[in-house]
Amino acid sequence: MTIDAPAGSPFNLDSEEAYLRWREAKLAGYPERVEELLVEVSDPRALTDSEAGALLQRLRKCNMAILAGTTDDNPDKAIPRELGRRFGLVRMDNNFLADDDGITSLTVNPEGEHPNYIPYTNRPIRWHTDGYYNAPEKQIRGLILHCVHPAGEGGENALVDPEIAYILLRDEDPDLIRVLMRPDVMTIPPGTDSLGGTRGAATGPVFSYHAATDSLHMRYTARKRNIRWSPDFTTLDTVMFLERLLDSDLPYCFRARLEPGMGLICNNVLHDRSGFTDTAGSAPRLLYRARFFDRIAGTGIGQVYPHLR
């Protein structure tokens, strides 16, 4: 992980001209409705070139796309796996409580350790990016959610592109970004690793530049427990501002409820989840989650905006 972007990058705070040119290109034609993210496909396991191209167009613009396939409630895990492979997502994070194949079945699960982790309950989940507790060398850059069964009621996700969050914060005050790029700003205390053992504390920035993919990366959680922010007043004020921003009527915030056969593919965008209720006698909510150490191919800044370099 590289904290500071090189000179001439829109993510370098000393490169104001580069930032303004990128900002203008980023916001030009940016989707305003969640429907603009949607691409209908036949089979996510075998996308046609035109389907893949339509998804990539949305991914390059706003780091996320929603697809609606014809697989309905087919529980085949090849759906998220092959979808990811098509976009260069192959290095999967086999996180704690994931299934044996590395894909996680997100459903209400009262067994073992599952009830101790909110994703396996029906409770709401606050704003976060996935894997915020991972070590710097194991950051989650790509994420896929695939719906097999929705909840009877609820279970909606709100989605925000981290690059949009960056713009809103930098436009307010570049010092907000400066604080959130500090290498010691957010620490996640020791916890459980992918094998059920103990992992060490994870300290790092909220925003960072990833040189290998020429991209902005965001690592964040709005949780109050088990998070240690740098204790200085500047950091605490910045974190409060970010929390208020995300909880406001945020521009370019998309809300979606995935139905059977639908999926989200993204560069680990900010998201939350509303609480939900399963319907008695019906299949419980089941989503597959696949986390990747890879970023979606072809979505680096230089690839999306070569004319700005």
Beta strands, then each sheet from edge to edge (+ up, - down):
strand 1: 38-40
strand 2: 64-68
strand 3: 104-106
strand 4: 125-128
strand 5: 142-149
strand 6: 153-154
strand 7: 157-160
strand 8: 186-188
strand 9: 191-192
strand 10: 198-199
strand 11: 202-204
strand 12: 207-210
strand 13: 215-218
strand 14: 228-229
strand 15: 254-256
strand 16: 262-266
strand 17: 270-273
strand 18: 276-277
strand 19: 286-292
sheet 1: 1+ 2+ 16- 5+ 19- 3+
sheet 2: 4+ 17- 7+ 15-
sheet 3: 6+ 18-
sheet 4: 11+ 8- 14+
sheet 5: 9+ 10-
sheet 6: 12+ 13-
end
